[in-house]
Amino acid sequence: MNTRTLTRLCGFVLGVLLCSASAGELRASPAPAGAYDSYLGVKTYRLRLGWTAGDQSSSERTIADCTESGSFKASIAANVSIKLVRSRDGRGAIAVWRPEKDSVPEGTFNYSSVTEKRGKCRDSNEPETTFRQTISGGGIGEGEGRLTIDTSTGEFSFSGYVAAADGSVRQEFLPGGASGSAPAGLTLASGDGSFPGAQGEITGTLVPNERSIHGPAIQMKWPNTLGLCAKPLLFTWSVEPWEDEDAPEVTVEPVDYATWLPKGNLDKPDEPGDTPLLVRITVHRTDDVETSRTADLSFSLPYVSRNKGVCMNWPKGAAEREGLRFRKEDFADDPDLSFVDSLHVESTHALGGAFIRVHAYDYGAWGTLRVVATAQGKDAKVKVLGKETPDLAIPQDDNSNRIADNWEKENGCVGRTLDWDAETVAGQDQTGDGISLYDEYRGLAVPDPAGAGKRQFKRLDPNTKEMFVIDPGRAFLASKWKELTGFDAMRLDDSLVDPAGNPGPGESPLVDFNAEDRQTFGVYALKIAVRSDDSQDSPYPAYAENGDENDWCIKKAIVVNVFPARFKSRIEEDYRWLNKAILEPDSPEGVELREHGPIADIPFADANAAWSTMADPAVIPSIAERLMTAVVFHEIGHLCGRPDHRGEEPPGYKNQARACLMFNQGPWGRRRTLIFTALGKGDIEMAYPYKGFCRDLGTPEYNCFRSLRIKDCASP
């Protein structure tokens, strides 16, 4: 610690030297653990210092025939305050405070000193000579202070100084001598033991749980060159929480704000997601974040989402709960912050800062964190991300659509409203998939590929039309469906849908049963049932059932029935026809192949080659599987609004029309399918001649792709 002394002029020194008087220690019984914890943390304190002294003296002496006499009179009055803030070198239980950056002590500081020396010789004709020196000054200059507290024992030590800002010294020699003035200064110090007789640091022990420290008056010697003053200099001091005339400013800074997304907990819906939003609160001097201040803080979540469950479809039977909350567990051992309820937290005393965790219990959670600060009965200005407002939107949501801006940027949908539903597929008339933008963002639970009844969370793609299927028998080839239609079909299971959510005709269960807008944006899952019975309801290997014969759509669908054994039987039946036609040329089958085959675009050579490949027992099951894929797509096409093609192929588009999944091939179409699929012609994943849904083949009927729709029972 620096110790300053008076400017030395002409051999006269005006200074302050501390004596060895007691610091007035207050020894207390050992305090319980945590008794002094209130001193930990970033805080601001006021260090008050006071000095008073005043005296006068005179003297006379004779040297030979000359008489020398003199007088001295001085006074000091100082009452200053230094702002102390927590030092960065405080570690563990040792808290250290020093003056704030670039601060100047406040208060009053005045001093004066007058010294006179007169000389007269009896045998000299010279007139009496007088030397007079006057030192005076006032105002506060620089200052330092250091307060150290051991918060495990309550022991403290203090040392410091304060200097006068300006002053002057005046010297006069009478009669006829030179005179002049010069600047003067004065420093008063509590002492640091660096010079003889100095008291050193002031030490003591705190009273447990007290927030202020008050030092007693300390008597210090007042030396001068003409003799010791009879009256001592008195030094007093105290440390207390700083009280600004103006309220401090509060800065609110969320950590990783730009990338944070709310998360729920699928496994434990009553528990929060694994990544809370961490918010840093700093109390400081207005427009100076480097200088700490303190304030009483209050945190609340006044506007918070209240959804059912954690996402669109999990869990069932969930009640509405706040999507953002404080957790009581976060504050169990926090002496500075008190948990009031899941939407309110308050500081227990004035703080220089805090960290707050806001937990999400919903993948679509949104809300507002409000920070209110008061100091000395005044509201403090709160700035959130540089803007003067007490409210922080969670998550970051500059366009106020309840959707995280980061997700919008990553998915190229910035500026859309929360109920936006206008995804497009090039070449299709209908836009949207019936799912609002907010629900796409909030996402849903889907079966985990690892199985065992596990689930995983998935946000949807706002630029892709999406639909849902329940297909435990795996009869539906989702990747091929997306390639042909542009629709991304996701698999669900019975645990992730609500059959009771669809009161109308049909049995397609509701998917978004936890969505607030489920009445406006109802999303339904198409049921696909793989059957092994010999049902007499229909002779077809696959057929769709719908609850409304005039309005075919997913919402009103009952089920798509699929009979894999019937597909194999049908291919085996056609193979028996071909086998007899090849081996018995004169049989009705052989005659039919020779006479009608060329008309049906089946050359005999191709039929013979296909027959040869079927010697491999794997070929017939493979053809049956590829045919099943095409027919299942055909039946789902009905539920996407497309009827069968029953008329003649449009002129000039014969092959393209027969390649449409909605085209019924007829008996010779079945035989073409067998022969050319066996030869590997057509699509690798579907039976020949199917390639997809037809596009612009000259008539409105032959434009299936353009009119496909998955918005449930909405006009194309």
Stockholm file with secondary structure:
# STOCKHOLM 1.0

chainA/1-716         MNTRTLTRLCGFVLGVLLCSASAGELRASPAPAGAYDSYLGVKTYRLRLGWTAGDQSSSERTIADCTESGSFKASIAANVSIKLVRSRDGRGAIAVWRPEKDSVPEGTFNYSSVTEKRGKCRDSNEPETTFRQTISGGGIGEGEGRLTIDTSTGEFSFSGYVAAADGSVRQEFLPGGASGSAPAGLTLASGDGSFPGAQGEITGTLVPNERSIHGPAIQMKWPNTLGLCAKPLLFTWSVEPWEDEDAPEVTVEPVDYATWLPKGNLDKPDEPGDTPLLVRITVHRTDDVETSRTADLSFSLPYVSRNKGVCMNWPKGAAEREGLRFRKEDFADDPDLSFVDSLHVESTHALGGAFIRVHAYDYGAWGTLRVVATAQGKDAKVKVLGKETPDLAIPQDDNSNRIADNWEKENGCVGRTLDWDAETVAGQDQTGDGISLYDEYRGLAVPDPAGAGKRQFKRLDPNTKEMFVIDPGRAFLASKWKELTGFDAMRLDDSLVDPAGNPGPGESPLVDFNAEDRQTFGVYALKIAVRSDDSQDSPYPAYAENGDENDWCIKKAIVVNVFPARFKSRIEEDYRWLNKAILEPDSPEGVELREHGPIADIPFADANAAWSTMADPAVIPSIAERLMTAVVFHEIGHLCGRPDHRGEEPPGYKNQARACLMFNQGPWGRRRTLIFTALGKGDIEMAYPYKGFCRDLGTPEYNCFRSLRIKDCASP
#=GR chainA/1-716 SS CCCCCCCCBTTBCCCCBCCSCCCCCCCCCCCCTTTTGGGCSSCEEEEEEEEEEEEEEEEEEEETTEEEEEEEEEEEEEEEEEEEEECTTCBTTEEEEEECTTCCCEEEEEEEEEEEEEEEETTCCSCCEEEEEEEEEEEEEEEEEEEEEETTTCEEEEEEEEEEEEEEEEEEEETTCCCEEEECCCEEECCCSCSTTCCCCEEEECCTTCSCEEEEEEEEBCCCTTCCCSSCEEEEEEEEECCCSSCCEEEEEETTTTTCCCCCCSSCTTSCCSCCEEEEEEEEETTEEEEECCBEEEEEEEEECEEESSBTTBSTTCCEEESEECCGGGGTTCSSEEEEETTEEEESSCBSEEEEEEEESSTTCCEEEEEEEEETTEECEEEETTEECSEEEESCCTTCSSSCHHHHHHTTCTTCCTTCCCCCCTTCSCCCCSCCHHHHHHCEEEECTTCTTCEEEECCCTTSEEEEEECTTCCCCHHHHHHHHSEEEEEECGGGCBGGGCCSSSCCCBSCTTCTTTTTSCCBEEEEEECCSCCSSCSSSEEEEESCTTCCCTTTEEEEEECHHHHHHHHHHHHHHHHHHHHCTTSHHHHHHHHHTTTTTCCHHHHHHHHHHTTSTTHHHHHHHHHHHHHHHHHHHHHTTCCCBCSCCCTTCHHHHHTBTTBCCHHHHHHHHHHHHHTTCSCSSSCTTCCBCCCCCSSGGGCHHHHCCCSTTCCC
#=GC SS_cons         CCCCCCCCBTTBCCCCBCCSCCCCCCCCCCCCTTTTGGGCSSCEEEEEEEEEEEEEEEEEEEETTEEEEEEEEEEEEEEEEEEEEECTTCBTTEEEEEECTTCCCEEEEEEEEEEEEEEEETTCCSCCEEEEEEEEEEEEEEEEEEEEEETTTCEEEEEEEEEEEEEEEEEEEETTCCCEEEECCCEEECCCSCSTTCCCCEEEECCTTCSCEEEEEEEEBCCCTTCCCSSCEEEEEEEEECCCSSCCEEEEEETTTTTCCCCCCSSCTTSCCSCCEEEEEEEEETTEEEEECCBEEEEEEEEECEEESSBTTBSTTCCEEESEECCGGGGTTCSSEEEEETTEEEESSCBSEEEEEEEESSTTCCEEEEEEEEETTEECEEEETTEECSEEEESCCTTCSSSCHHHHHHTTCTTCCTTCCCCCCTTCSCCCCSCCHHHHHHCEEEECTTCTTCEEEECCCTTSEEEEEECTTCCCCHHHHHHHHSEEEEEECGGGCBGGGCCSSSCCCBSCTTCTTTTTSCCBEEEEEECCSCCSSCSSSEEEEESCTTCCCTTTEEEEEECHHHHHHHHHHHHHHHHHHHHCTTSHHHHHHHHHTTTTTCCHHHHHHHHHHTTSTTHHHHHHHHHHHHHHHHHHHHHTTCCCBCSCCCTTCHHHHHTBTTBCCHHHHHHHHHHHHHTTCSCSSSCTTCCBCCCCCSSGGGCHHHHCCCSTTCCC
//
